[in-house]
Amino acid sequence: MSQPAKKNSIFVPPNLSIGMDQLQLKQSVYESISQKIYQMAGLYLPYNEKNVALMGNRLARLMRDHGVKSYDELNEALRIPSEKLKKDFISAMTTNKTDFFREEAHFHFLKAQLPEKLKAQSEVRIWSSACSTGAEAYTCAILAAENFSPAERQKIKILATDIDHDILGKAVKAQYSSLEMEGLQPHLRNKYFKPIAKQLFELSPELSKSVHFSEFNLMNFQHRFQKKFDFIFCRNVLIYFDKTTTENVLDMLVANLEVKGYLIIGHSESGVIRHPCLKSLGNAIFQKVRN
């Protein structure tokens, strides 16, 4: 087993070039920068060779764009960052992986539960809480269009949020490459998207306008929306948090969920969910049973 790195040890990230000699990232500077992304976005990146390489690769473009020539200089700039640097830093460090109908069983569950909710309520609220490029939220919109009447669809309100300002801009555009649409069945792609360039497609305005996008940081633990949600998707996000952050985010999500509402998380995360107000239904789906 290899020995832990000594404080201020140096790791040179592979293939990192910003127009100068390869940069060296001291452990002390790495830990300072990783603490800043932890405070801003809850992203937990303990010091190891894999994470140092990850940070180096993700910060390369950020440093070029902001004319920063060393990690020490970046670390100092992040001490009291401009709003743009802060947004760009968060955008560079956070992961944006999503697909249409990803973990499809969750959408079969949503389809099965919606009729009862629509019958009993004046509106049904769905929150895609880490929406990335919007595929998850637009999958909900496509599901509604495929299975419910126009009057029922009017009652379905979809909110999609993400911490990354830039990725939200892409989500609002609702334009996707063929590669990004691999999870979408061809007949749905042909029905709801139009080609606008080679291998690039745009979602129909009717569906794109049915989703409201907003910037939101899950670290805002005390936030309470004006109305609670019937379904909250928070999939493949908690794996990036430590135990304390996970518990705080979970408390916030549960506080914004209606009793008898559903929290849907990633399959790899279901083992970390422990909350007195939630009951597991299996398949990484939890129901809120009490306030």
FENJO-V765272 format. One record per residue. RES is the residue in one small letter. PHI is phi in whole degrees, -180 to 180 (NA if undefined). PSI is psi in whole degrees, 0 to 359 (* if undefined). BURIAL is + if it has 9 or more other ideal C-beta (glycine too) atoms within 8 Angstrom, else -. Layout:
{{RES:PHI:PSI:BURIAL} {RES:PHI:PSI:BURIAL}}
//
This chain:
{{m:NA:135:-} {s:-72:152:-} {q:-82:148:-} {p:-58:146:-} {a:-68:143:-} {k:-74:153:-} {k:-56:137:-} {n:69:16:-} {s:-65:162:-} {i:-120:133:-} {f:-124:132:+} {v:-98:110:+} {p:-60:139:+} {p:-72:147:-} {n:56:30:-} {l:-102:114:+} {s:-139:126:-} {i:-124:39:+} {g:86:21:-} {m:-155:181:-} {d:-59:155:-} {q:-55:138:-} {l:-85:151:+} {q:-111:131:-} {l:-111:104:+} {k:-69:149:+} {q:-59:319:+} {s:-63:321:-} {v:-72:318:+} {y:-55:311:+} {e:-66:327:+} {s:-67:316:+} {i:-68:319:+} {s:-65:327:+} {q:-66:325:-} {k:-68:318:+} {i:-71:332:+} {y:-66:316:+} {q:-68:323:-} {m:-80:319:+} {a:-131:0:+} {g:77:5:+} {l:-73:121:+} {y:-102:113:+} {l:-129:81:+} {p:-63:155:-} {y:-70:118:+} {n:-160:169:-} {e:-61:319:-} {k:-61:314:-} {n:-71:327:+} {v:-66:318:+} {a:-64:319:+} {l:-60:311:+} {m:-61:314:+} {g:-58:314:+} {n:-66:321:+} {r:-76:333:+} {l:-89:350:+} {a:-57:309:+} {r:-67:320:-} {l:-56:315:+} {m:-68:321:+} {r:-62:311:+} {d:-63:328:-} {h:-101:7:+} {g:65:31:-} {v:-92:131:+} {k:-107:357:-} {s:-156:159:-} {y:-66:327:+} {d:-62:318:-} {e:-66:319:+} {l:-64:316:+} {n:-58:319:+} {e:-68:319:-} {a:-64:328:+} {l:-78:351:+} {r:-63:313:-} {i:-134:79:-} {p:-76:153:+} {s:-66:163:-} {e:-62:322:-} {k:-67:316:-} {l:-62:318:+} {k:-61:313:+} {k:-63:316:+} {d:-67:324:+} {f:-64:313:+} {i:-62:316:+} {s:-61:319:+} {a:-67:324:+} {m:-92:341:+} {t:-90:154:+} {t:-94:136:-} {n:-126:83:-} {k:-121:121:-} {t:-158:160:+} {d:-147:158:+} {f:-69:136:+} {f:55:34:+} {r:-66:136:+} {e:52:66:-} {e:-58:332:-} {a:-57:330:-} {h:-65:326:+} {f:-80:332:+} {h:-63:320:-} {f:-64:314:+} {l:-58:314:+} {k:-59:320:+} {a:-71:328:-} {q:-88:336:+} {l:-62:318:+} {p:-55:315:-} {e:-63:318:-} {k:-64:316:+} {l:-65:325:+} {k:-70:325:-} {a:-93:343:-} {q:-126:154:+} {s:-75:336:-} {e:-154:155:-} {v:-121:126:+} {r:-109:129:+} {i:-121:133:+} {w:-122:116:+} {s:-93:100:+} {s:-85:348:+} {a:-142:72:+} {c:-77:343:+} {s:54:233:+} {t:-79:2:+} {g:97:358:+} {a:-61:321:+} {e:-64:311:+} {a:-65:319:+} {y:-70:332:+} {t:-62:319:+} {c:-61:319:+} {a:-67:319:+} {i:-64:317:+} {l:-58:316:+} {a:-64:318:+} {a:-65:326:+} {e:-78:335:-} {n:-123:352:-} {f:-133:156:+} {s:-72:162:-} {p:-54:321:-} {a:-65:320:-} {e:-69:321:+} {r:-65:330:+} {q:-64:336:-} {k:-86:348:+} {i:-93:114:+} {k:-108:124:+} {i:-116:120:+} {l:-108:133:+} {a:-125:126:+} {t:-130:157:+} {d:-158:156:+} {i:-78:337:+} {d:-89:109:+} {h:-61:318:+} {d:-66:318:+} {i:-70:331:+} {l:-65:325:+} {g:-61:319:-} {k:-66:319:+} {a:-62:317:+} {v:-63:323:+} {k:-63:328:-} {a:58:42:+} {q:-117:132:+} {y:-138:144:+} {s:-79:167:-} {s:-58:321:-} {l:-63:320:-} {e:-71:345:+} {m:-107:17:+} {e:-61:330:-} {g:-80:356:+} {l:-96:129:+} {q:-63:142:-} {p:-53:321:-} {h:-69:330:-} {l:-75:321:+} {r:-61:315:+} {n:-68:329:-} {k:-79:321:-} {y:-112:355:+} {f:-126:149:+} {k:-121:143:-} {p:-72:134:-} {i:-120:349:-} {a:-164:176:-} {k:-61:121:-} {q:62:25:-} {l:-132:133:+} {f:-131:151:+} {e:-123:134:+} {l:-68:148:+} {s:-60:141:+} {p:-56:325:-} {e:-59:317:-} {l:-78:319:+} {s:-64:327:+} {k:-77:348:-} {s:-82:354:+} {v:-113:130:+} {h:-100:126:-} {f:-106:143:+} {s:-153:148:-} {e:-78:132:-} {f:-154:138:+} {n:-105:121:-} {l:-63:346:+} {m:-74:354:+} {n:-79:73:-} {f:-63:331:-} {q:-92:1:-} {h:-69:137:-} {r:-128:123:-} {f:-73:158:-} {q:-62:323:-} {k:-125:146:-} {k:-82:169:+} {f:-110:151:+} {d:-90:331:+} {f:-138:129:+} {i:-123:123:+} {f:-97:125:+} {c:-143:70:+} {r:-101:135:+} {n:59:38:+} {v:-117:315:+} {l:-62:337:+} {i:-64:342:-} {y:-91:357:-} {f:-105:156:+} {d:-81:178:-} {k:-61:315:-} {t:-64:314:-} {t:-64:318:+} {t:-57:315:+} {e:-64:319:-} {n:-68:318:+} {v:-64:317:+} {l:-62:318:+} {d:-59:317:+} {m:-65:316:+} {l:-63:314:+} {v:-64:322:+} {a:-64:334:-} {n:-99:10:+} {l:-107:136:+} {e:-66:149:-} {v:-60:135:-} {k:76:5:-} {g:-83:174:+} {y:-125:134:+} {l:-106:126:+} {i:-118:121:+} {i:-121:178:+} {g:-74:150:+} {h:-60:325:-} {s:-74:352:-} {e:-104:349:+} {s:-61:333:+} {g:-72:344:-} {v:-95:358:-} {i:-86:115:+} {r:-138:112:-} {h:-151:135:+} {p:-66:341:-} {c:-95:358:-} {l:-113:142:+} {k:-119:131:-} {s:-75:132:-} {l:-105:4:-} {g:85:166:-} {n:60:31:-} {a:63:32:+} {i:-120:132:+} {f:-127:144:+} {q:-112:137:+} {k:-79:123:+} {v:-106:347:-} {r:-166:164:-} {n:-81:*:-}}
//
